[in-house]
């Protein structure tokens, strides 16, 4: 057994996590004192409330990397792993690392509320400018030169490592803390006090006028909010970087948030497990309020009508409230047109199936979900979202998107 980590939540140690490199298997054991608390709903599935050491060989693989899924939620994705390798290379360290070592680097800095000890210590954070981070990140991703201990921009790379490896996903993104009065920007992996707001920022590194992903996502978020979908407030920084307030940081406190994949162990890349039916069943198993089931239905309809096909199981999350020992649907995120509008698609397959289908979803498919899970006012919801398509062109023109791009996305919206 190597690299044992203490798992902490809201200041309490809930247990220990280990990984056996020879058996390629992770292990978890609850802290005895924690099992005596009333927080019985924090880990509702997968891990049993028992003092026995539990093993998880079934999660070995690309998605969970051998960890119990609720802790694998903390790991970075493709983009974050690239930064990990660049950082370790610049420190003159081996770039081979297992999942537990990455959790130790994250320590108290990850998304959500999990904390891992002993954490690998890092230097104190320093302020920076978004443009500087975007430039440095562009150079790293383009592999201009070689990042070595001799030529690395140590302070800039440290900041980028701190704020770019804590967030998951494929696209370049950073975590930022912004002082409300001075507008000073600091790495957003730590809490600084009640005078800061916390953002996740998706950086525009390409300046591609024909496909400005960040501006498109900003427009989609604006439309979704107007159509009654719960989202955190979003902004467009420097007229090109998409910034959203973080729902896992509220009132200067961490929120315990897990994705649908992290809660269940469903592999978001496995079509057999990726369905809206499963997502609704999970929501019901968590006993979320009926109003939140209605909200989940509204999001599903939005994703269909506005052709957001990248609505996989890691793009839906639930938030735990310790004061009531209960789970709730987290606010929506990653609502966007995920396709490349410059390409011609003959066939498009959705990440989550609906009524057993991944393409050509129609009104009857959505109504079947509504009937299965007792969704009220389903017809009215679908009418709201259908009529909301008219918002796209007006907002897109205001953001100076190319007319051909506006038309292309408009034509690919679903009329139901």
C-alpha positions in Angstrom: 0.0 0.0 0.0 1.5 3.4 -1.0 0.6 7.0 -0.6 -2.1 6.8 2.0 -4.3 9.9 2.1 -6.6 11.2 4.7 -9.9 12.3 3.2 -11.4 15.4 4.9 -14.7 17.2 4.5 -15.8 20.3 6.3 -12.8 20.0 8.7 -13.6 16.3 9.6 -11.6 13.3 8.6 -14.0 10.8 7.1 -11.5 8.1 6.2 -8.3 7.0 4.5 -7.7 6.3 0.9 -4.8 4.1 -0.4 -3.7 2.6 -3.7 -1.8 -0.6 -4.3 0.3 -0.2 -7.4 1.0 -3.9 -7.8 -2.6 -5.0 -7.5 -3.8 -1.8 -9.3 -6.6 -1.3 -6.8 -7.7 1.5 -4.4 -8.8 1.0 -0.9 -10.9 3.0 1.5 -11.6 2.8 5.2 -13.9 5.0 7.3 -12.7 6.9 10.3 -14.4 5.3 13.4 -15.4 8.7 14.8 -16.9 9.8 11.6 -19.2 6.7 11.3 -20.8 7.9 14.6 -22.0 11.2 13.1 -25.4 11.9 11.6 -24.0 12.7 8.1 -25.1 9.4 6.7 -26.0 10.8 3.3 -22.6 12.3 2.3 -21.7 9.1 0.4 -25.1 7.6 -0.5 -23.8 5.0 -2.9 -20.8 2.7 -3.6 -19.0 3.0 -0.3 -20.7 1.1 2.5 -20.9 2.6 6.0 -18.7 0.0 7.6 -15.3 -0.2 9.4 -14.2 -2.8 7.0 -11.5 -1.9 4.4 -13.2 -1.7 1.1 -11.5 -2.2 -2.3 -12.5 -0.9 -5.7 -10.9 -2.9 -8.5 -13.9 -2.3 -10.8 -12.9 1.4 -11.3 -9.5 0.7 -12.8 -9.4 2.4 -16.2 -9.2 5.8 -18.0 -12.3 7.4 -16.4 -11.8 6.8 -12.7 -8.1 5.7 -12.8 -8.7 3.1 -10.1 -10.2 5.5 -7.5 -13.6 5.4 -6.0 -15.6 7.7 -8.4 -16.5 10.3 -5.7 -12.7 11.0 -5.3 -11.9 10.6 -8.9 -14.2 13.6 -9.4 -11.3 15.7 -8.0 -8.9 14.7 -10.7 -8.1 17.0 -13.7 -9.0 15.9 -17.2 -6.9 16.1 -20.4 -6.1 19.8 -20.1 -5.2 19.6 -16.4 -3.0 16.5 -17.0 -1.1 18.4 -19.7 -0.4 21.2 -17.2 0.7 18.6 -14.6 3.2 17.2 -16.9 4.5 20.6 -17.9 4.9 21.7 -14.3 6.7 18.5 -13.1 9.0 18.7 -16.1 9.9 22.3 -15.2 10.6 21.2 -11.7 13.0 18.5 -12.9 10.7 15.8 -11.5 9.6 12.6 -13.1 6.3 13.1 -15.0 5.0 9.7 -14.1 2.4 10.0 -11.4 -0.5 8.0 -10.1 -3.9 9.3 -9.1 -3.2 9.5 -5.4 -0.1 11.7 -6.0 -2.3 14.0 -8.0 -4.8 14.2 -5.2 -1.9 15.1 -2.8 -0.9 17.9 -5.1 -4.5 19.2 -5.1 -4.7 19.0 -1.3 -7.2 21.6 -0.2 -7.3 23.3 -3.6 -9.7 21.1 -5.6 -13.2 21.7 -6.8 -16.0 20.9 -4.4 -15.2 20.3 -0.7 -13.0 17.2 -0.6 -9.6 17.8 1.0 -6.6 15.4 0.8 -3.8 15.2 3.4 -0.9 15.1 3.7 -0.9 17.7 0.9 2.2 18.6 -1.1 2.9 22.2 -0.1 3.2 25.0 -2.6 4.5 28.6 -2.5 2.1 31.4 -1.6 -0.1 32.6 -4.5 0.5 35.9 -6.3 -1.7 38.2 -8.3 -1.7 38.1 -12.1 -3.4 39.3 -15.2 -5.7 37.2 -17.3 -3.8 38.1 -20.5 -0.5 36.9 -19.0 -2.0 33.5 -18.1 -3.6 33.2 -21.6 -0.2 33.9 -23.2 1.7 31.5 -21.1 -0.9 28.8 -21.6 -0.8 29.3 -25.3 2.9 28.8 -25.3 2.6 25.6 -23.2 -0.1 24.1 -25.4 1.7 25.0 -28.6 4.9 23.5 -27.0 7.0 26.5 -28.0 10.4 25.7 -26.6 11.0 23.3 -23.7 9.9 24.0 -20.2 12.9 23.2 -18.1 14.1 24.2 -14.6 16.4 26.7 -16.3 13.9 28.6 -18.6 10.6 28.1 -16.9 8.6 31.2 -15.9 8.5 30.0 -12.3 6.0 32.4 -10.8 3.7 32.4 -13.8 3.9 28.7 -14.2 3.2 28.1 -10.5 0.1 30.3 -10.8 -1.0 28.5 -13.9 -0.4 25.1 -12.3 -2.4 26.1 -9.2 -5.4 27.4 -11.1 -5.4 25.1 -14.2 -5.1 21.7 -12.7 -7.9 22.0 -10.2 -10.7 22.1 -12.7 -11.8 19.2 -14.9 -12.8 19.2 -18.5 -11.2 19.2 -21.9 -10.9 23.0 -22.6 -8.4 25.4 -21.2 -9.8 26.8 -18.0 -8.5 28.4 -14.8 -9.9 29.2 -11.3 -9.8 32.8 -10.3 -10.5 34.8 -7.2 -11.4 38.5 -7.8 -11.5 41.2 -5.1 -14.8 43.1 -5.4 -13.4 46.5 -4.8 -9.8 46.5 -6.1 -10.5 44.0 -8.9 -7.2 42.3 -8.0 -7.0 38.7 -9.4 -5.5 35.9 -7.4 -5.4 32.1 -8.0 -8.8 30.8 -7.2 -7.8 27.5 -5.7 -7.9 29.0 -2.2 -10.4 31.0 -0.1 -9.4 34.5 0.7 -12.4 36.0 2.6 -15.8 37.5 2.1 -14.6 40.3 -0.2 -13.7 38.0 -3.0 -15.8 36.3 -5.7 -14.8 33.0 -7.2 -14.9 32.3 -10.9 -14.1 29.5 -13.4 -12.8 31.1 -16.5 -12.6 29.4 -19.9 -9.8 31.1 -21.8 -10.1 32.1 -25.5 -6.6 31.2 -26.9 -7.4 31.0 -30.6 -9.1 34.2 -31.5 -11.1 32.3 -34.0 -13.8 34.6 -35.3 -15.5 31.7 -37.1 -15.8 29.7 -33.9 -15.4 31.7 -30.7 -16.4 29.0 -28.3 -16.3 31.2 -25.2 -18.6 33.8 -26.7 -21.0 31.2 -27.9 -21.2 29.7 -24.4 -21.8 33.1 -22.9 -24.8 33.6 -25.2 -26.1 30.2 -24.5 -25.9 30.8 -20.7 -27.7 34.1 -21.2 -30.5 32.4 -23.1 -30.8 29.6 -20.6 -31.2 32.0 -17.7 -33.9 33.8 -19.6 -35.7 30.5 -20.1 -35.8 29.7 -16.4 -32.8 27.5 -16.1 -30.9 27.9 -12.8 -27.3 29.0 -13.5 -24.6 31.0 -11.8 -24.1 34.5 -13.2 -21.8 34.5 -16.2 -19.6 37.3 -17.7 -17.5 37.8 -20.8 -14.0 39.1 -19.7 -12.0 41.2 -22.1 -14.8 40.5 -24.6 -13.6 36.9 -25.2 -13.0 34.9 -22.0 -16.0 33.1 -20.5 -16.2 33.6 -16.7 -18.8 32.0 -14.5 -19.3 32.3 -10.7 -18.6 29.0 -9.1 -21.5 27.1 -7.5 -19.0 25.1 -5.4 -17.9 28.3 -3.6 -20.8 30.1 -1.8 -20.6 32.7 0.9 -16.8 32.1 1.1 -17.4 28.5 1.9 -16.8 25.2 0.1 -19.8 23.3 -1.2 -19.7 19.5 -1.3 -20.5 18.8 -5.0 -20.3 15.6 -6.9 -21.1 14.8 -10.6 -23.6 12.1 -11.6 -20.6 10.0 -12.6 -18.9 10.6 -9.2 -22.0 9.6 -7.2 -22.7 6.4 -9.1 -19.6 5.1 -10.8 -21.3 5.3 -14.2 -18.7 5.8 -16.8 -19.6 8.9 -18.8 -17.9 7.4 -21.8 -20.0 4.2 -21.6 -23.1 4.5 -23.8 -24.9 1.8 -21.9 -24.9 3.9 -18.7 -25.3 7.3 -20.3 -29.0 8.2 -20.5 -31.4 10.8 -19.1 -33.5 8.0 -17.6 -30.5 7.1 -15.4 -30.0 10.7 -14.5 -33.6 11.1 -13.4 -33.4 7.8 -11.5 -30.4 9.1 -9.7 -32.2 12.4 -8.8 -35.1 10.4 -7.4 -32.8 8.1 -5.4 -31.2 11.3 -3.9 -34.7 12.4 -3.0 -34.3 15.9 -4.5 -37.5 18.1 -4.4 -40.0 17.7 -7.2 -39.3 21.3 -8.3 -35.7 20.3 -9.1 -36.9 17.3 -11.1 -38.9 19.9 -13.2 -35.7 21.9 -13.5 -33.8 18.8 -14.7 -36.5 18.3 -17.4 -36.2 21.9 -18.5 -32.4 21.5 -18.9 -32.9 18.3 -20.9 -35.4 20.1 -23.3 -33.0 23.0 -23.6 -30.1 20.7 -24.5 -32.2 19.0 -27.2 -33.6 22.2 -28.7 -30.4 24.2 -28.7 -28.4 21.1 -29.9 -26.1 20.8 -26.9 -25.0 17.2 -27.5 -22.1 17.3 -24.9 -24.5 16.9 -21.9 -22.7 13.8 -20.5 -22.8 12.5 -16.9 -20.0 14.7 -15.7 -21.9 17.8 -16.9 -24.6 17.2 -14.3 -23.9 17.6 -10.6 -25.6 17.5 -7.2 -24.8 19.5 -4.1 -25.0 18.2 -0.5 -26.3 20.5 2.2 -24.9 19.4 5.6 -27.5 21.4 7.6 -30.3 19.1 6.3 -28.2 16.0 5.4 -29.8 16.2 1.9 -28.8 16.4 -1.8 -30.0 18.9 -4.3 -29.6 19.5 -8.0 -26.6 21.8 -8.6 -27.0 24.7 -11.0 -26.6 24.0 -14.7 -23.2 24.4 -16.4 -21.5 23.7 -19.7 -24.6 24.6 -21.7 -23.3 25.4 -25.1 -23.2 24.5 -28.8 -20.4 22.0 -28.6 -20.0 21.2 -32.3 -17.6 22.9 -34.7 -19.8 25.0 -36.9 -17.2 25.0 -39.6 -17.7 21.3 -40.2 -20.5 19.6 -42.0 -22.2 16.8 -39.9 -24.3 14.2 -41.5 -25.1 12.5 -38.2 -24.8 13.8 -34.7 -25.0 11.5 -31.6 -26.0 12.8 -28.2 -23.9 12.0 -25.1 -27.1 11.1 -23.1 -29.8 9.0 -24.8 -33.5 9.9 -24.5 -36.0 7.1 -24.8 -33.2 4.9 -26.1 -32.3 7.4 -28.9 -29.2 9.6 -29.4 -30.4 11.3 -32.5 -33.6 12.7 -34.1 -35.1 13.3 -30.6 -38.7 14.4 -30.9 -41.5 15.7 -28.7 -42.9 12.2 -28.0 -39.5 11.1 -26.6 -39.4 14.0 -24.2 -43.0 13.4 -23.2 -42.2 9.8 -22.4 -39.5 11.0 -19.9 -42.0 13.5 -18.4 -44.6 10.7 -18.0 -42.1 8.3 -16.5 -41.0 10.7 -13.8 -44.2 12.6 -13.2 -43.0 15.9 -14.6 -45.7 18.6 -14.5 -46.3 21.2 -17.2 -44.0 19.3 -19.6 -45.9 20.7 -22.7 -45.6 24.3 -21.3 -41.9 23.8 -20.7 -41.3 22.6 -24.2 -43.2 25.5 -25.6 -41.1 28.0 -23.6 -37.8 26.5 -24.8 -39.0 26.3 -28.4 -40.0 29.9 -28.4 -36.6 30.8 -26.8 -34.8 29.9 -30.1 -35.6 33.4 -31.3 -33.3 34.8 -28.6 -30.2 33.4 -30.3 -29.8 35.6 -33.3 -30.4 38.8 -31.5 -27.9 38.1 -28.7 -25.4 36.7 -31.2 -25.5 39.8 -33.4 -25.0 41.9 -30.3 -21.8 40.0 -29.6 -20.7 40.6 -33.3 -20.7 36.9 -34.3 -20.3 36.3 -38.0 -23.6 36.1 -39.8 -22.8 32.7 -41.3 -22.0 31.3 -37.9 -25.3 32.7 -36.5 -27.2 31.1 -39.3 -25.4 27.8 -39.1 -26.2 27.3 -35.4 -29.8 28.6 -35.8 -30.4 26.0 -38.5 -29.2 23.2 -36.3 -31.6 23.9 -33.5 -34.3 21.4 -33.1 -37.9 22.5 -33.7 -39.6 19.5 -31.8 
